[in-house]
Amino acid sequence: MKITIEELEAYLLNHYSNDGIDQSLFMKLVEEIGEVAEVLNKKAGRKASGDEDLQAQLGNELADLIHYAIAIAALNGLDMNEIILKKDKVASVKYHHKINLEQFILDKRVQR
């Protein structure tokens, strides 16, 4: 199953709307960033690791990071889909990308 950013935003808004405080969600986000850093350090050999499945750990930590970032956006009424597309258009021009995210997606949809 695939989900959209809008679906995730709606789910997380529903989940956190009664007791979600974006400051506490931000603290969880920062914690998850640290956990991603720890896994990346292990993958790079800068930190010891045992038989851990670092790839699975990295995926789980990144999922948590996205969860809290989108939850904060949802509680603040931000349309991250729109923001991401607009921000990417500006970055594409600034950094001379061959294609921006919106055009990339449109091209991929035509290829299906």
Secondary structure, 3 states (H helix, E strand, C coil): CCCCHHHHHHHHHHHHCCCCCHHHHHHHHHHHHHHHHHHHHHHCCCCCCCCCCHHHHHHHHHHHHHHHHHHHHHHCCCCHHHHHHHHHHHHHHHCCCCCCHHHHHHHHHHHC
